[in-house]
Amino acid sequence: MILMKKLPHSPSHTARAIVVSCIDFRFQDFLTEWTKKTFKKEGFDRVALAGGVKNLPFVIDQVDLSHKLHHIKEVYLINHEDCGAYGKEGNFQKHKKDLLKAKDEIAKKIPSLKVFLLYLTLSGKFQKV
């Protein structure tokens, strides 16, 4: 018998934010703890894909859908150190450039959203970009 956890019910079907991060398993515990602390019992959508914001058109589509379906107010874009999807070009400056570009593109499409940029280190430190 499979026991399924009951999903929290939200009468208004809204979420505070969307969190976009990489799929890298090494960072999942850090991300889980961070989301628990940041959102407590508030709802949030989560997108994980290789490279985080590297596939910007996909990220923009997901943010747009989250905004339309769940009326989010915030976007958290999280790239990380030693990202395999970025390969040798994946230094902090490249991540910063891509995160800033993503923020600009989201602001053009949905100006009402607050966009937060973070860079996650291998030690689990979240740095504001």
DSSP file (Angstrom, degrees, kcal/mol; ACC not computed):
  #  RESIDUE AA STRUCTURE BP1 BP2  ACC     N-H-->O    O-->H-N    N-H-->O    O-->H-N    TCO  KAPPA ALPHA  PHI   PSI    X-CA   Y-CA   Z-CA
    1    1 A M              0   0    0      0, 0.0     2,-0.6     0, 0.0     0, 0.0   0.000 360.0 360.0 360.0 132.5    0.0    0.0    0.0
    2    2 A I        -     0   0    0      2,-0.0     2,-0.5     0, 0.0     0, 0.0  -0.865 360.0-151.1 -99.6 124.4    1.3    3.4   -0.9
    3    3 A L        -     0   0    0     -2,-0.6     2,-0.5     2,-0.0     0, 0.0  -0.823  11.2-157.8 -94.3 130.3    0.6    6.2    1.5
    4    4 A M        -     0   0    0     -2,-0.5     2,-0.3     3,-0.0    -2,-0.0  -0.905  16.9-122.9-111.9 135.7    0.4    9.6   -0.1
    5    5 A K        -     0   0    0     -2,-0.5     2,-0.3     1,-0.1    -2,-0.0  -0.549  32.5-115.0 -72.8 134.5    0.9   12.8    1.8
    6    6 A K        -     0   0    0     -2,-0.3    -1,-0.1     1,-0.1     3,-0.1  -0.547  29.8-123.3 -73.2 132.1   -2.1   15.1    1.5
    7    7 A L        -     0   0    0     -2,-0.3     2,-0.1     1,-0.1    -1,-0.1  -0.476  30.0-101.9 -74.1 144.1   -1.3   18.3   -0.3
    8    8 A P        -     0   0    0      0, 0.0     2,-0.5     0, 0.0    -1,-0.1  -0.420  37.4-128.4 -65.1 141.0   -2.0   21.6    1.5
    9    9 A H        -     0   0    0     -2,-0.1     3,-0.1    -3,-0.1    -3,-0.0  -0.784  21.6-170.5 -95.9 131.9   -5.2   23.2    0.3
   10   10 A S    >   -     0   0    0     -2,-0.5     3,-1.0     1,-0.1     5,-0.0  -0.948  10.7-160.3-121.5 109.7   -5.1   26.8   -0.8
   11   11 A P  T 3  S+     0   0    0      0, 0.0    -1,-0.1     0, 0.0    -2,-0.0   0.844  96.3  42.0 -58.8 -33.2   -8.5   28.3   -1.4
   12   12 A S  T 3  S-     0   0    0      2,-0.1    -3,-0.0    -3,-0.1    -2,-0.0   0.563 100.6-136.3 -91.8  -7.7   -7.1   31.1   -3.6
   13   13 A H    <   +     0   0    0     -3,-1.0     2,-0.3     1,-0.2    -4,-0.0   0.907  54.6 140.1  54.9  47.6   -4.7   28.8   -5.4
   14   14 A T        -     0   0    0     57,-0.1     2,-0.3    30,-0.0    29,-0.2  -0.841  37.9-159.1-119.6 157.7   -1.8   31.3   -5.1
   15   15 A A        -     0   0    0     55,-2.6    29,-0.2    -2,-0.3    58,-0.2  -0.958  20.1-135.2-130.6 151.4    1.9   31.0   -4.4
   16   16 A R  S    S-     0   0    0     27,-2.6    57,-2.3    -2,-0.3    58,-1.5   0.882  77.2 -16.7 -70.8 -38.7    4.3   33.6   -3.2
   17   17 A A  E     -ab  44  74A   0     26,-0.8    28,-2.8    55,-0.2     2,-0.4  -0.906  52.9-116.5-155.9 173.0    7.1   32.8   -5.6
   18   18 A I  E     -ab  45  75A   0     56,-1.5    58,-2.7    -2,-0.3     2,-0.5  -0.986  23.4-154.4-121.9 140.2    8.8   30.6   -8.1
   19   19 A V  E     -ab  46  76A   0     26,-2.6    28,-3.1    -2,-0.4     2,-0.5  -0.971   7.7-167.9-116.0 122.1   12.3   29.2   -7.4
   20   20 A V  E     +ab  47  77A   0     56,-3.2    58,-3.0    -2,-0.5     2,-0.3  -0.950  23.5 145.4-113.5 122.6   14.4   28.3  -10.4
   21   21 A S  E     -a   48   0A   0     26,-2.6    28,-2.2    -2,-0.5    31,-0.3  -0.826  46.8 -81.4-143.4-179.4   17.6   26.3   -9.8
   22   22 A C        -     0   0    0     56,-0.4    28,-0.2    -2,-0.3     5,-0.0  -0.420  30.4-124.8 -84.9 162.3   19.8   23.6  -11.3
   23   23 A I        +     0   0    0     -2,-0.1    27,-0.1    25,-0.1     5,-0.1   0.584  62.4 136.1 -80.5 -10.4   19.1   19.9  -11.1
   24   24 A D    >   -     0   0    0      1,-0.2     3,-1.7    25,-0.2     4,-0.3  -0.126  50.3-147.6 -51.4 119.0   22.5   19.2   -9.5
   25   25 A F  G >  S+     0   0    0      1,-0.3     3,-1.0     2,-0.2     4,-0.5   0.745  90.2  71.9 -60.0 -26.3   22.0   16.7   -6.7
   26   26 A R  G 3  S+     0   0    0      1,-0.2    -1,-0.3     2,-0.1     4,-0.2   0.712 102.6  42.0 -65.0 -19.0   24.8   18.2   -4.6
   27   27 A F  G <> S+     0   0    0     -3,-1.7     4,-2.5     1,-0.1    -1,-0.2   0.448  85.0  94.8-107.6  -3.0   22.8   21.3   -3.9
   28   28 A Q  H <> S+     0   0    0     -3,-1.0     4,-2.7    -4,-0.3     5,-0.2   0.882  84.7  50.0 -63.9 -40.4   19.4   19.8   -3.2
   29   29 A D  H  > S+     0   0    0     -4,-0.5     4,-2.3     2,-0.2    -1,-0.2   0.920 112.5  48.5 -63.8 -41.7   19.8   19.6    0.6
   30   30 A F  H  > S+     0   0    0     -4,-0.2     4,-2.4     1,-0.2    -2,-0.2   0.924 113.7  47.1 -61.8 -43.9   20.9   23.3    0.7
   31   31 A L  H  X S+     0   0    0     -4,-2.5     4,-2.7     2,-0.2     5,-0.2   0.889 110.7  51.7 -66.3 -40.3   18.0   24.3   -1.5
   32   32 A T  H  X S+     0   0    0     -4,-2.7     4,-2.2     2,-0.2    -1,-0.2   0.935 112.7  44.8 -62.9 -46.4   15.5   22.4    0.6
   33   33 A E  H  X S+     0   0    0     -4,-2.3     4,-2.2     1,-0.2    -2,-0.2   0.912 113.5  51.0 -63.8 -41.9   16.6   23.9    3.8
   34   34 A W  H  X S+     0   0    0     -4,-2.4     4,-2.9    -5,-0.2     5,-0.2   0.913 110.6  47.9 -62.8 -43.5   16.7   27.4    2.2
   35   35 A T  H  X S+     0   0    0     -4,-2.7     4,-2.8     2,-0.2     5,-0.4   0.898 110.4  52.0 -67.1 -38.3   13.2   27.1    0.9
   36   36 A K  H  X S+     0   0    0     -4,-2.2     4,-1.4    -5,-0.2    -1,-0.2   0.932 116.1  40.9 -60.3 -44.6   11.8   25.9    4.2
   37   37 A K  H  < S+     0   0    0     -4,-2.2    -2,-0.2    -5,-0.2    -1,-0.2   0.901 119.7  44.1 -69.8 -42.5   13.4   28.8    6.0
   38   38 A T  H  < S+     0   0    0     -4,-2.9    -2,-0.2    -5,-0.2    -3,-0.2   0.893 127.8  24.6 -73.2 -41.7   12.5   31.4    3.3
   39   39 A F  H >< S-     0   0    0     -4,-2.8     3,-3.9    -5,-0.2    -3,-0.2   0.576  76.4-178.2-104.5 -11.1    8.9   30.3    2.6
   40   40 A K  T 3< S-     0   0    0     -4,-1.4    -1,-0.2    -5,-0.4    -2,-0.1  -0.261  80.8 -17.3  45.5-107.8    7.9   28.7    5.9
   41   41 A K  T 3  S+     0   0    0     -2,-0.2    -1,-0.3     2,-0.1     2,-0.2   0.335 110.9 113.3-107.1   6.9    4.4   27.6    5.1
   42   42 A E  S <  S-     0   0    0     -3,-3.9     2,-0.1     1,-0.1   -27,-0.1  -0.495  70.8-110.7 -76.2 149.0    3.9   29.8    2.1
   43   43 A G        +     0   0    0    -29,-0.2   -27,-2.6    -2,-0.2   -26,-0.8  -0.469  38.3 173.1 -79.5 150.5    3.5   28.2   -1.2
   44   44 A F  E     -a   17   0A   0    -29,-0.2     2,-0.3   -28,-0.2   -26,-0.2  -0.983  27.5-127.5-152.1 149.6    6.1   28.4   -4.0
   45   45 A D  E     -a   18   0A   0    -28,-2.8   -26,-2.6    -2,-0.3     2,-0.4  -0.698  25.1-153.3 -92.2 150.8    6.6   26.8   -7.4
   46   46 A R  E     -a   19   0A   0     -2,-0.3     2,-0.4   -28,-0.2   -26,-0.2  -0.991  13.3-175.8-133.6 131.6    9.9   25.1   -8.1
   47   47 A V  E     -a   20   0A   0    -28,-3.1   -26,-2.6    -2,-0.4     2,-0.5  -0.991   4.5-175.1-123.5 128.3   11.7   24.6  -11.4
   48   48 A A  E     +a   21   0A   0     -2,-0.4     2,-0.3   -28,-0.2   -26,-0.2  -0.987  15.9 152.2-125.4 123.5   14.9   22.6  -11.6
   49   49 A L    >   -     0   0    0    -28,-2.2     3,-2.5    -2,-0.5   -25,-0.2  -0.994  53.2 -82.2-147.9 151.1   16.8   22.3  -14.9
   50   50 A A  T 3  S+     0   0    0     -2,-0.3     5,-0.3     1,-0.3   -28,-0.1  -0.273 116.1  13.5 -55.6 126.0   20.4   21.8  -15.9
   51   51 A G  T >  S-     0   0    0      3,-0.1     3,-1.7     2,-0.1     2,-0.4   0.443  95.4-128.3  88.9   0.4   22.2   25.1  -15.8
   52   52 A G  G X  S+     0   0    0     -3,-2.5     3,-0.6     1,-0.3   -31,-0.2  -0.416  91.9   7.1  60.2-112.4   19.5   27.1  -13.9
   53   53 A V  G 3  S+     0   0    0     -2,-0.4    -1,-0.3     1,-0.2     3,-0.2   0.394 102.3 102.1 -84.1   4.7   18.9   30.2  -16.0
   54   54 A K  G <  S+     0   0    0     -3,-1.7     2,-1.4     1,-0.3    -1,-0.2   0.879  79.2  53.9 -57.7 -39.2   21.1   29.0  -18.9
   55   55 A N  S <> S+     0   0    0     -3,-0.6     4,-1.9    -5,-0.3     3,-0.5  -0.614  76.8 172.6 -92.7  74.2   18.0   28.0  -20.9
   56   56 A L  H  >  +     0   0    0     -2,-1.4     4,-2.9    -3,-0.2     5,-0.2   0.849  67.4  56.5 -59.9 -43.1   16.5   31.4  -20.6
   57   57 A P  H  > S+     0   0    0      0, 0.0     4,-2.1     0, 0.0    -1,-0.2   0.911 110.6  46.5 -57.3 -40.2   13.5   31.0  -22.9
   58   58 A F  H  > S+     0   0    0     -3,-0.5     4,-2.2     2,-0.2    -2,-0.2   0.919 112.3  50.3 -65.3 -43.4   12.3   28.0  -20.9
   59   59 A V  H  X S+     0   0    0     -4,-1.9     4,-2.6     1,-0.2     5,-0.2   0.931 109.6  50.5 -60.6 -46.5   12.8   29.8  -17.6
   60   60 A I  H  X S+     0   0    0     -4,-2.9     4,-2.6     1,-0.2    -1,-0.2   0.914 109.9  50.9 -59.0 -43.9   10.8   32.8  -18.9
   61   61 A D  H  X S+     0   0    0     -4,-2.1     4,-2.4    -5,-0.2    -1,-0.2   0.907 111.2  47.8 -60.6 -42.2    8.0   30.5  -20.0
   62   62 A Q  H  X S+     0   0    0     -4,-2.2     4,-2.5     2,-0.2    -2,-0.2   0.896 111.8  49.0 -67.9 -40.1    7.9   28.9  -16.6
   63   63 A V  H  X S+     0   0    0     -4,-2.6     4,-2.4     2,-0.2    -2,-0.2   0.924 111.6  50.4 -63.2 -44.0    7.9   32.2  -14.7
   64   64 A D  H  X S+     0   0    0     -4,-2.6     4,-2.5    -5,-0.2    -2,-0.2   0.919 112.0  47.1 -60.9 -45.2    5.1   33.5  -17.0
   65   65 A L  H  X S+     0   0    0     -4,-2.4     4,-3.2     2,-0.2     5,-0.4   0.914 111.1  51.1 -63.3 -43.2    3.0   30.3  -16.3
   66   66 A S  H  X S+     0   0    0     -4,-2.5     4,-2.4     1,-0.2     6,-0.7   0.893 111.7  48.6 -61.2 -39.7    3.6   30.5  -12.6
   67   67 A H  H  X S+     0   0    0     -4,-2.4     4,-1.1     4,-0.2    -2,-0.2   0.925 116.1  42.4 -65.6 -45.1    2.5   34.1  -12.6
   68   68 A K  H  < S+     0   0    0     -4,-2.5    -2,-0.2    -5,-0.2    -1,-0.2   0.908 125.1  33.3 -68.6 -42.7   -0.7   33.4  -14.7
   69   69 A L  H  < S+     0   0    0     -4,-3.2    -3,-0.2    -5,-0.2    -2,-0.2   0.857 134.7  21.2 -85.0 -36.8   -1.6   30.2  -12.8
   70   70 A H  H  < S-     0   0    0     -4,-2.4   -55,-2.6    -5,-0.4    -3,-0.2   0.343  92.5-127.0-120.6   4.6   -0.5   31.0   -9.2
   71   71 A H     <  -     0   0    0     -4,-1.1    -4,-0.2    -5,-0.3    -3,-0.1   0.850  38.0-170.3  56.1  41.7   -0.3   34.7   -9.2
   72   72 A I        -     0   0    0     -6,-0.7   -55,-0.2    -9,-0.2   -56,-0.2  -0.187  22.1-167.9 -62.4 156.2    3.3   34.8   -7.9
   73   73 A K        +     0   0    0    -57,-2.3    41,-2.4   -58,-0.2     2,-0.3   0.512  68.0  47.9-116.5 -17.0    4.9   38.1   -6.7
   74   74 A E  E     -bc  17 114A   0    -58,-1.5   -56,-1.5    39,-0.2     2,-0.4  -0.928  56.9-160.1-132.9 151.9    8.5   37.0   -6.5
   75   75 A V  E     -bc  18 115A   0     39,-2.6    41,-3.3    -2,-0.3     2,-0.5  -1.000   5.1-164.1-130.3 130.5   11.1   35.1   -8.6
   76   76 A Y  E     -bc  19 116A   0    -58,-2.7   -56,-3.2    -2,-0.4     2,-0.6  -0.967   5.2-169.0-116.5 116.0   14.2   33.5   -7.1
   77   77 A L  E     -bc  20 117A   0     39,-2.8    41,-2.8    -2,-0.5     2,-0.5  -0.923   8.0-175.3-107.1 120.8   16.9   32.6   -9.7
   78   78 A I  E     + c   0 118A   0    -58,-3.0   -56,-0.4    -2,-0.6     2,-0.2  -0.939   8.9 173.0-126.6 110.7   19.6   30.5   -8.3
   79   79 A N  E     - c   0 119A   0     39,-2.0    41,-2.6    -2,-0.5     2,-0.3  -0.669  20.8-145.0-102.5 168.1   22.7   29.4  -10.2
   80   80 A H  E >   - c   0 120A   0     39,-0.2     3,-0.5    -2,-0.2    41,-0.2  -0.921  15.8 -93.5-140.5 161.6   25.6   27.6   -8.5
   81   81 A E  T 3  S+     0   0    0     39,-2.8    10,-0.1    -2,-0.3    39,-0.0  -0.340 103.9  18.5 -65.4 146.4   29.3   27.0   -8.4
   82   82 A D  T 3  S-     0   0    0      8,-0.5     2,-0.6     1,-0.2    -1,-0.2   0.888  80.5-179.8  59.5  45.3   30.9   24.2  -10.4
   83   83 A C    X>  -     0   0    0     -3,-0.5     4,-1.2     7,-0.3     3,-0.8  -0.685  22.6-156.0 -83.4 119.3   27.9   23.8  -12.7
   84   84 A G  T 34 S+     0   0    0     -2,-0.6    -1,-0.2     1,-0.2     4,-0.1   0.804  91.3  62.9 -63.6 -31.4   28.5   21.1  -15.3
   85   85 A A  T 34 S+     0   0    0      1,-0.2    -1,-0.2     2,-0.1   -35,-0.0   0.801 107.9  43.6 -65.3 -27.8   26.0   22.6  -17.7
   86   86 A Y  T X4 S-     0   0    0     -3,-0.8     3,-1.1     1,-0.2    -1,-0.2   0.718  91.4-175.7 -87.2 -23.9   28.2   25.7  -18.0
   87   87 A G  G ><  -     0   0    0     -4,-1.2     3,-1.7     1,-0.2    -1,-0.2  -0.314  62.6 -12.5  62.9-143.5   31.4   23.7  -18.2
   88   88 A K  G 3  S+     0   0    0      1,-0.3    -1,-0.2    -4,-0.1    -2,-0.1   0.764 134.9  59.8 -64.8 -26.4   34.7   25.7  -18.3
   89   89 A E  G <  S+     0   0    0     -3,-1.1     2,-2.0     1,-0.2    -1,-0.3   0.511  76.1 106.2 -79.6  -1.6   32.9   29.0  -18.9
   90   90 A G    <   +     0   0    0     -3,-1.7    -8,-0.5    -7,-0.2    -7,-0.3  -0.263  43.6 137.0 -80.2  54.1   31.0   28.6  -15.6
   91   91 A N  S  > S-     0   0    0     -2,-2.0     4,-2.1    -5,-0.1     3,-0.3  -0.462  70.9 -97.8 -90.2 171.5   32.8   31.1  -13.5
   92   92 A F  H  > S+     0   0    0      1,-0.2     4,-2.9     2,-0.2     5,-0.2   0.884 122.2  55.1 -57.1 -41.8   31.0   33.5  -11.1
   93   93 A Q  H  > S+     0   0    0      1,-0.2     4,-2.4     2,-0.2    -1,-0.2   0.888 108.3  48.3 -62.2 -39.4   31.2   36.4  -13.6
   94   94 A K  H  > S+     0   0    0     -3,-0.3     4,-2.5    -5,-0.2    -1,-0.2   0.919 113.0  47.7 -66.2 -43.9   29.4   34.3  -16.3
   95   95 A H  H  X S+     0   0    0     -4,-2.1     4,-2.9     2,-0.2     5,-0.2   0.926 111.9  50.4 -61.9 -44.2   26.7   33.3  -13.8
   96   96 A K  H  X S+     0   0    0     -4,-2.9     4,-2.6    -5,-0.2     5,-0.2   0.929 110.7  49.4 -59.4 -45.9   26.3   36.8  -12.7
   97   97 A K  H  X S+     0   0    0     -4,-2.4     4,-2.1     1,-0.2    -1,-0.2   0.927 113.9  45.3 -59.7 -46.5   25.9   38.0  -16.3
   98   98 A D  H  X S+     0   0    0     -4,-2.5     4,-2.3     2,-0.2    -2,-0.2   0.884 112.8  50.3 -67.3 -39.0   23.3   35.3  -17.1
   99   99 A L  H  X S+     0   0    0     -4,-2.9     4,-2.4     2,-0.2    -2,-0.2   0.915 111.3  48.5 -64.6 -42.9   21.4   36.0  -13.9
  100  100 A L  H  X S+     0   0    0     -4,-2.6     4,-2.3    -5,-0.2    -2,-0.2   0.891 111.1  50.5 -65.0 -39.1   21.3   39.7  -14.6
  101  101 A K  H  X S+     0   0    0     -4,-2.1     4,-2.5    -5,-0.2    -2,-0.2   0.922 110.0  50.5 -63.3 -43.5   20.1   39.1  -18.1
  102  102 A A  H  X S+     0   0    0     -4,-2.3     4,-2.4     1,-0.2     5,-0.2   0.910 109.4  50.9 -60.6 -42.7   17.4   36.8  -16.9
  103  103 A K  H  X S+     0   0    0     -4,-2.4     4,-2.5     1,-0.2    -1,-0.2   0.927 110.8  48.8 -61.0 -44.8   16.2   39.4  -14.4
  104  104 A D  H  X S+     0   0    0     -4,-2.3     4,-1.9     1,-0.2    -2,-0.2   0.910 111.7  48.7 -61.5 -43.5   16.1   42.1  -17.2
  105  105 A E  H  X S+     0   0    0     -4,-2.5     4,-1.7     2,-0.2    -1,-0.2   0.888 112.0  48.3 -66.7 -38.9   14.1   39.8  -19.5
  106  106 A I  H  X S+     0   0    0     -4,-2.4     4,-3.5     1,-0.2    -1,-0.2   0.915 109.8  53.0 -66.0 -42.2   11.6   38.9  -16.7
  107  107 A A  H  < S+     0   0    0     -4,-2.5    -2,-0.2     1,-0.2    -1,-0.2   0.857 107.9  51.5 -62.1 -35.3   11.2   42.6  -15.8
  108  108 A K  H  < S+     0   0    0     -4,-1.9    -1,-0.2    -5,-0.2    -2,-0.2   0.901 117.8  37.8 -66.1 -40.3   10.4   43.4  -19.5
  109  109 A K  H  < S+     0   0    0     -4,-1.7    -2,-0.2     1,-0.2    -3,-0.2   0.900 136.9  13.6 -80.1 -42.8    7.7   40.7  -19.6
  110  110 A I    ><  +     0   0    0     -4,-3.5     3,-1.8    -5,-0.2    -1,-0.2  -0.706  66.0 179.2-137.3  81.9    6.2   41.0  -16.1
  111  111 A P  T 3  S+     0   0    0      0, 0.0    -1,-0.1     0, 0.0    -4,-0.1   0.700  74.8  67.9 -61.2 -21.2    7.4   44.3  -14.5
  112  112 A S  T 3  S+     0   0    0      2,-0.1     2,-0.2   -38,-0.0    -5,-0.1   0.664  80.2  98.2 -74.9 -15.0    5.4   43.7  -11.3
  113  113 A L    <   -     0   0    0     -3,-1.8     2,-0.5    -7,-0.2   -39,-0.2  -0.510  69.3-137.1 -78.7 139.8    7.5   40.8  -10.2
  114  114 A K  E     -c   74   0A   0    -41,-2.4   -39,-2.6    -2,-0.2     2,-0.5  -0.842  22.9-157.2 -89.7 127.4   10.4   41.2   -7.7
  115  115 A V  E     -c   75   0A   0     -2,-0.5     2,-0.4   -41,-0.2   -39,-0.2  -0.932   8.1-167.4-115.1 126.4   13.3   39.2   -8.9
  116  116 A F  E     -c   76   0A   0    -41,-3.3   -39,-2.8    -2,-0.5     2,-0.5  -0.927   7.3-153.7-113.3 134.2   16.0   38.0   -6.5
  117  117 A L  E     +c   77   0A   0     -2,-0.4    12,-2.2   -41,-0.2     2,-0.3  -0.918  16.4 176.3-113.1 130.0   19.4   36.6   -7.8
  118  118 A L  E     -cD  78 128A   0    -41,-2.8   -39,-2.0    -2,-0.5     2,-0.5  -0.964  20.4-155.7-134.3 150.1   21.4   34.1   -5.8
  119  119 A Y  E     -cD  79 127A   0      8,-2.4     8,-3.1    -2,-0.3     2,-0.5  -0.995  17.3-151.0-124.3 123.3   24.6   32.2   -6.4
  120  120 A L  E     -cD  80 126A   0    -41,-2.6   -39,-2.8    -2,-0.5     6,-0.2  -0.835   8.5-149.5-102.8 126.0   25.1   29.0   -4.4
  121  121 A T    >   -     0   0    0      4,-2.4     3,-2.0    -2,-0.5   -41,-0.0  -0.454  29.7-107.1 -89.5 164.7   28.5   27.8   -3.4
  122  122 A L  T 3  S+     0   0    0      1,-0.3    -1,-0.1     2,-0.1    -2,-0.0   0.747 120.6  58.6 -60.5 -23.9   29.7   24.2   -3.0
  123  123 A S  T 3  S-     0   0    0      2,-0.1    -1,-0.3     1,-0.0    -3,-0.0   0.496 123.3-104.0 -85.2  -3.2   29.8   24.9    0.8
  124  124 A G  S <  S+     0   0    0     -3,-2.0     2,-0.4     1,-0.3    -2,-0.1   0.578  71.0 145.1  95.1  10.1   26.1   25.8    0.8
  125  125 A K        -     0   0    0      1,-0.0    -4,-2.4     2,-0.0     2,-0.7  -0.708  40.4-146.0 -85.9 129.1   26.4   29.6    1.0
  126  126 A F  E     -D  120   0A   0     -2,-0.4     2,-0.5    -6,-0.2    -6,-0.2  -0.855  17.1-165.7 -93.8 117.1   23.8   31.7   -0.8
  127  127 A Q  E     -D  119   0A   0     -8,-3.1    -8,-2.4    -2,-0.7     2,-0.2  -0.880  18.8-125.4-105.5 132.7   25.4   34.9   -2.2
  128  128 A K  E      D  118   0A   0     -2,-0.5   -10,-0.2   -10,-0.2   -12,-0.0  -0.529 360.0 360.0 -70.8 140.2   23.2   37.7   -3.4
  129  129 A V              0   0    0    -12,-2.2   -11,-0.1    -2,-0.2    -1,-0.1   0.360 360.0 360.0-106.2 360.0   24.1   38.8   -7.0
